[in-house]
């Protein structure tokens, strides 16, 4: 852990140097690819039915899959008060070999997102609003719907002054750390590192985010307890992310980000799984620090995403990585492969996964808001338990997902 602390200034300097020199290799920003043109295996969520009555002006070359990400778009509305709804349904078939999981067909989750946006009547730009997101979900290792939970639930207000944008959020929101900020994965078969590296996805607190020139920033102070449980004591979690999106000559749109996090996080192990809502069941916490470098690269027909996360739990080092590659075979068909590893503080305990699969979006359209996606994924997962807690567990898992968005 001492070597890690000594190396932190150098690593931090490297991250911000990468962000600083990005303009040297960048071209002027161009409009973001449309969802149909993007090779991403995850459809880029549309802002709920507001899009039928608003204009979205691109400000970033990178097609983020998360919604309401500052700096990706400037939305202009026709009316003063605007309401939107989006429903997502996740039906899966799973065949698995390994202890503690069931094979079968089940409804993994249903997610309803409701947005109210208040627009400035003078220039129709977005000023503020409220988001409420409800999930009907099941434990990812079970096959029976069990809970109705509140996930993202916050109010926000946007400030614009002198070319600097700032948005304040208060409530429950996704932490601004690593790929979490730009890559929406809770309803996907593929998950990034957050389950094991943070033990959190949605937390309660305040956040300030926005854009300054070509840079995007976000900083938050949260309770560290997950959604729907607020205990403001010494568990506070501080997180910050800084990123730059550019267009690299002869390559395409790219983004590089650096993140810092400090506070008491939920204790995780190889069996830790978060609900899609982000609900945290464990109440044991550990004093933690996390640093991350993440990147996305869009070079048609390829998409590459990855992050490296490292830090410490108390005085013990923890570290890991996530890497994903997507290839668009045809307009509505793509292939994906990923690799993930997280080493816990108690050595040799670790969780590793590799997998490959595909995505197909049938050419069925019911209005501009309907999207049907079929995903398949085969995973090989190997979990090494802590000393004295049993042998290594191996899972071979085949998942077929039918995913609806409306």
Secondary structure by P-SEA (a helix, b strand, c coil): caaaaaaaaaaaaaaaaaaaaccccccccccccccccccccccccccccccccbbbbbccccccccccccccbbbbbcccbbbbbbbbbbbbbbbbbcccccccccccbbbbbbbbbbbcccccccccbbbbbbbbcccccccccccccccccccbbbbbcccbbbbbbccccccccccccccccccccccccccccccccccbbbbbbbbcccbbbbbbcccccccccccccccbbbbbbbbbbbbccccccccccccccccccccccccccccccccccccccccbbbbbcccccccccbbbbbbbbbbbccccccccbbbbbbbbcccccccccbbbbbbccccccbbbbbbccbbbbccccccccbbbbbbbbbbbbbbbcccccccbbbbbbbbbbbcccc
